[in-house]
Amino acid sequence: MTFSLFAMDGMGGGDAKLLAATAVWMGLNIHLVEYLVVSTIIGGLLTLAILFYRKSPLAIITGRNPFLRHFADDTTGVPYGIALGVGGLLTYPDSPLMVWALARLAS
């Protein structure tokens, strides 16, 4: 799945690898769907925020900052790894692997 997103230029290579790796940690169940939905919502909000920032006068002022220069550049994409990371942090505590690990620690 992530290879096809990368091949169609819909996602960067690093983001595709991160999504594939974190999907393994979630397992092939409803928690994977929860992770994908949460990451998609966060990614959409992040994309809107970056697009609004790029169209604002603030982007002209802060565009020379080394950190914000990437966000202000219209020719670069959106760093979707941020959304995947936040989505993973929000959904991982309920994943079967984490529940199993916590149960083993508690016993």
Helices and strands as residue ranges (DSSP letters): H 2-7, H 13-26, H 30-55, H 57-62, H 69-72, H 81-91, G 92-94, H 96-106
